[in-house]
Amino acid sequence: MARFADRIANGNTWPRRQDAEFFLSSLTQMIRDNFSSRFAPLEVHLEHPAPEDPQPLERMFRALVRYLKPINRLIIARPDAHRVSAMRSKGCLRHASAKCATSSAKRPRPSTRHPQPAQ
């Protein structure tokens, strides 16, 4: 079994729920695009509480999604973790992974400035 985890170090990251879901769904799609379109993790763990309707996430991941976990992660079967990429260039997957991480870091954050009281 392999685990791909995402720990949000900055507690001020906003919106935290969307950040976790975006990162893990992007990683899942990258695996499907480069290894197997039938890929499905064994489980998906998310730090946040379950949404009102968890079905869309379960359909997208094609896996059981567990909530209120200590870390956001994909649990992947060992054979899937050892699968050889269908891509011709090994560097391309590294580039796509870095691109995903960079785009996540560039998303706008809400202002942390607080209005000053009138004098």
N, C-alpha and C positions, 0 to 999 in steps of 0.2 A: 504494500500500500504506500502511496505517496501523498504528501500534503503540500498544497500551495496556499500559503497564508498571506494575509494582508492585515497588518496591525497599524491602525491610524495613531501615530505617535502624538500628533498635535490634537489635544482635546478640544481646541477651538475650531477644528475643521467643520465646515458647514456646507451643504447639508450632509451630515454623517451617514444617514441611512442610504441616501442616494449614492454617495461616494462608494460605499461597500458594495452595493448591488451593481453599480456600473463597473467597478473594477473586476469583480468575479464573473459577471456576464461577458465582459470583453475578453477576459482570459479564456473562458469557456468557448467563445466563438473563435478565438485565435487557434485554439486546439482543434476545433472542428474544421476550420479552414485549412490547417496545415498537416493534420494527422488522419482524422477520420470524421466524416460528416455524421456518423452514428454515435460519436463520443457522448457519454453521459457520466458525470461523476457519480461515485457511490452515494455521497451525501454532500450537502452544502451547509456550512455553518455560518450564521450571521449573528453579530453582537446585539442587534436591535430586536425589539418585540415583533411578533408576527403581525402582518397587516390584516386588515379586516377580511380580505379575500386573498389567501396565500396561493390559490390555484395558478394565476399567471406566472409567478416565479417558478413554481414546480414544473409547469409546462415548458417554460423557457430552458430551465436547467435539465429537464427530463430526469429529475432526481428528487429524493426526499430533502426538504429544506428544514433545517432545525434552527430555532431562534433562541435568543438570550444565551448565546455561547460566549466564552471568553475571548474568542478571536474569530475573524472572518476568514474562512478557508474552504477550499475544495478538497474532498477526500477522493482520491483516484486509485483505481485498481492497479496493482503492480504491472500487469501486461500493458495497460494503457500508458503508464509512466515510462515504459521501456520501448514504446513504439517508435519506429524510425520515421522521421518526417518525410512526407511525400515531396517536399520542396527540394529543388536542385541545389539551392544555395543555403548552406547552414547559417551564414551571416544574416540572411534575410529574416529569419525567425528572431534572432537577437535584436535586429533593428526594429522589428514590429513590437517586440516586448518593450524596448526602450521608448518607442514612440507612445505606447499606451501609458507608460509611467510619466512621461513628459507632459502629455495632454492633460492628465489628471492633476498635475502640479500647477498648470497654468489656468485652471478654472477660476473665475472670479470668486472672491470671498466677500461676505458682508462686511461693511465697515465696522471697525472696532472703536471708532472715535465716538466719544460721548459729548453731547452738547454741553457747553459751559452755561452755568446759570447766569441770568441777566443781572447786571450790577446796577 
